[in-house]
Amino acid sequence: MKVIAWIGLFFCFLSCKSDEQGSEPIQKILVIGNSITYHPPDAAIGWNADWGMAASAPDKDYFSLLEDSLRYHLPELEMMRENVYPFERKFSSLDFAMYEHLKDFQADLLVIRLGENVPLENLEGWNFSQSLREFAAFLSSGQTRVLLTTTFWPNTAVNDQLLHAAAEMNWQVVQLSQLGAQDSFMALEEYSNESVARHPNDQGMQAISRLIAGKILGE
């Protein structure tokens, strides 16, 4: 019995060491999204800021909050974000070469936080799921982890496509649509333009950041 026990401990030791050596720390995170992630100033819609719409300050959007939260645990972390609205609108025909600079970043983790601008009339079969998988492959190295969120505002058709892609590729998923179903997470009283006002307020941005950070850190 002692021999069996020692054999068991030996193989456990090898397995634990193997797992430990195989888990590389995250050093670079690429976040792709839309206006919730980043939007430049646009006077036509009353948005005069240069960060995630409709946060009240640059350090209040979800990307900045996420970066601060993760750097507490990963002080050497580099993060990069990009509004990939063109992909949402033209997912079936877009030339990915326009995002070569994102590929060159060589992210360890790709966070996909988009879907709100996908034209529903263009969905057919699993075409958006397929295009998203191809886009993620273009942006990734062989070792890049992928984390995907559902849409902020509830959108069954698009979320089905997102979750299909995640299931096919074994990506991690963060559910966000429950937030966009609640007025308290939107900037409804803060902007006159309705499209801006429906974006996450500071509370909504904080909730998005917290949910994504929790998944990344395994909390």
C-alpha positions in Angstrom: 0.0 0.0 0.0 2.9 2.4 0.8 4.4 1.7 -2.6 1.1 2.5 -4.4 0.8 5.7 -2.3 4.3 6.8 -3.2 3.7 6.1 -6.9 0.6 8.2 -6.7 2.4 11.1 -5.1 5.2 10.8 -7.7 2.8 11.1 -10.7 0.9 13.8 -9.0 4.2 15.7 -8.6 5.0 15.3 -12.3 1.5 16.4 -13.3 1.6 19.5 -11.0 5.0 20.5 -12.3 3.9 20.0 -15.9 0.8 22.2 -15.4 2.9 24.8 -13.6 5.4 25.0 -16.4 2.7 25.1 -19.1 0.9 28.1 -17.6 2.5 31.2 -19.0 1.7 34.6 -17.4 -0.3 37.0 -19.4 1.9 39.9 -20.6 -0.2 41.4 -23.5 -3.9 41.8 -23.8 -5.7 43.1 -26.9 -9.3 44.2 -26.6 -11.3 44.6 -29.7 -14.7 46.3 -29.6 -16.8 49.2 -30.7 -17.9 52.6 -29.2 -18.3 51.0 -25.7 -14.5 50.2 -25.9 -13.5 53.5 -27.5 -15.0 56.4 -29.5 -13.3 59.5 -30.7 -15.0 62.9 -30.3 -18.0 63.4 -32.5 -19.8 66.8 -32.1 -22.7 65.7 -34.3 -23.9 63.3 -31.6 -22.8 65.4 -28.6 -19.9 63.2 -27.7 -16.8 65.3 -27.1 -14.7 62.9 -25.2 -12.0 60.5 -26.4 -12.6 57.2 -24.6 -15.2 54.5 -24.1 -18.7 56.0 -24.6 -20.4 57.2 -22.3 -18.0 57.1 -19.3 -17.6 60.4 -17.5 -13.8 60.4 -17.6 -10.9 58.5 -19.4 -10.2 56.5 -16.3 -13.9 55.5 -15.9 -14.4 53.5 -19.1 -14.3 49.7 -18.7 -11.0 49.3 -20.6 -9.1 51.7 -18.2 -10.8 50.1 -15.2 -9.9 46.7 -16.4 -6.3 47.7 -17.1 -5.9 49.2 -13.6 -7.5 46.1 -12.0 -5.3 43.6 -13.9 -2.1 45.5 -13.4 -2.5 45.1 -9.7 -1.9 41.4 -10.3 0.2 41.7 -13.4 2.4 44.8 -13.0 4.2 44.2 -16.4 1.0 43.9 -18.4 0.6 45.7 -21.7 -2.9 46.4 -23.0 -4.1 47.7 -26.3 -7.6 48.5 -27.5 -9.2 49.1 -30.9 -12.6 50.0 -32.2 -13.3 47.4 -34.9 -16.7 48.8 -36.0 -15.9 48.1 -39.7 -15.6 44.4 -38.9 -19.1 44.4 -37.3 -20.6 46.1 -40.3 -18.8 44.3 -43.1 -17.8 41.0 -41.4 -18.3 38.9 -44.5 -16.2 40.9 -46.8 -13.7 43.0 -44.8 -10.0 42.7 -45.6 -8.3 41.8 -42.3 -5.1 43.4 -43.5 -6.3 46.8 -42.2 -5.7 45.3 -38.7 -2.2 44.1 -39.3 -1.0 46.4 -36.5 -3.2 44.5 -34.0 -1.8 41.2 -35.2 1.8 42.6 -34.7 1.0 43.3 -31.1 1.1 39.5 -30.5 -1.4 39.4 -27.7 -1.3 36.6 -25.1 -5.1 37.2 -24.5 -7.6 38.5 -27.0 -10.8 40.0 -25.5 -13.7 40.2 -28.0 -16.2 42.8 -26.8 -18.5 43.6 -29.7 -21.6 42.7 -31.7 -24.0 45.6 -31.1 -23.5 47.0 -34.6 -23.9 43.7 -36.6 -26.7 44.1 -39.2 -29.3 41.5 -38.3 -30.4 41.3 -42.0 -26.9 40.1 -42.9 -27.0 37.1 -40.6 -27.4 33.8 -42.3 -26.6 30.4 -40.9 -23.5 30.8 -38.7 -21.8 33.3 -41.0 -20.9 35.9 -38.4 -19.6 33.1 -36.1 -17.4 31.9 -38.9 -16.1 35.4 -39.7 -15.4 36.1 -36.1 -13.4 32.9 -35.8 -11.4 33.8 -38.8 -10.8 37.3 -37.5 -9.7 36.0 -34.1 -7.3 33.5 -35.9 -5.8 36.4 -37.9 -5.2 38.4 -34.7 -3.8 35.5 -32.7 -0.7 33.6 -32.4 -0.9 29.8 -31.8 -0.8 30.4 -28.0 -3.3 33.3 -27.7 -6.2 32.7 -25.3 -9.6 34.2 -26.3 -12.3 35.6 -24.1 -15.6 36.7 -25.6 -18.4 38.7 -24.1 -22.0 38.8 -25.1 -23.5 42.1 -26.3 -24.2 44.8 -23.7 -27.8 45.3 -24.9 -29.8 42.0 -25.2 -29.6 40.7 -28.7 -30.5 37.1 -29.2 -29.6 36.7 -32.8 -26.1 38.2 -32.4 -25.5 36.5 -29.1 -26.3 33.1 -30.6 -23.6 33.8 -33.2 -21.1 34.8 -30.6 -21.8 31.9 -28.3 -21.6 29.5 -31.3 -18.1 30.8 -32.1 -17.1 30.4 -28.5 -18.4 26.9 -28.3 -16.7 25.9 -31.5 -13.3 27.3 -30.4 -13.6 26.6 -26.6 -13.3 30.3 -25.8 -14.1 31.7 -22.4 -17.4 33.6 -22.2 -18.5 36.6 -20.1 -22.3 37.3 -20.1 -23.0 41.0 -20.2 -26.5 41.3 -21.7 -28.1 41.3 -18.2 -26.5 44.7 -17.7 -28.0 46.4 -20.8 -31.4 45.2 -19.7 -31.3 47.6 -16.7 -31.6 51.4 -17.0 -29.3 51.9 -14.0 -26.3 50.8 -16.0 -26.9 53.3 -18.9 -26.2 57.0 -19.1 -29.9 57.8 -19.9 -30.0 61.1 -18.0 -26.5 62.3 -19.0 -26.7 62.9 -22.8 -29.3 64.3 -25.0 -28.5 62.0 -27.9 -30.3 58.8 -27.3 -27.7 56.5 -29.0 -25.0 58.0 -26.7 -27.2 57.9 -23.6 -27.9 54.2 -24.0 -24.2 53.4 -23.6 -22.9 52.2 -20.2 -22.6 54.9 -17.6 -19.8 54.7 -15.0 -21.6 52.1 -13.1 -22.1 50.0 -16.2 -18.5 50.4 -17.2 -17.4 49.3 -13.8 -19.7 46.2 -14.0 -18.3 45.3 -17.4 -14.7 45.6 -16.1 -15.4 43.6 -13.0 -17.0 40.7 -14.9 -14.2 40.5 -17.4 -11.4 40.8 -14.8 -13.0 38.1 -12.7 -13.0 35.7 -15.6 -9.4 36.5 -16.6 -8.2 36.1 -13.0 -10.3 33.1 -12.3 -12.2 34.7 -9.5 
